[in-house]
């Protein structure tokens, strides 16, 4: 395990052959993410938050919102399916 700093922020978690594997947290100046991490990308379940109060909790695939999730904005909430970080399929 270890800590790696880059332009996106700080990675704290497990490394295998120099690659981040199991995400614990990543906090940058702009956003934060806590959840699953695989081969250097957000993959699995995670929570993203922006300093403006926006958030997303749900599935991730290759750093994109994917599968079931809840995206909250200041004045709206969307709960449903996502593909490539876009609303996809059924949702409310």
C-alpha positions, 0 to 999 in steps of 0.5 A: 500500500502507499500514497501517490500524488498527481495532478488529480489529487492524492491516491491512498490505497493498494499498489500492484506492480506500480498500478493503483488497484483498490481505491480508498480515497482520492481527493483533489482540489476540485473533486473527491472520490471514494470507492473502487479502483482498478488499474488506475481508473474508477471501476465498480461502486463509488461516491464522487463529490464536487465542492459545489455540492454536486454528487454521484453515488453508483456504478463506475466503468473506466472513470465514467458513471455507468450502471445504476446511480444517483446524481444530485445537483443543487436543484435536482436529483436523477436516480436511474441508469447511466452509460458513459456518464450520461443518463441512459434508459429508465430513470427519475 
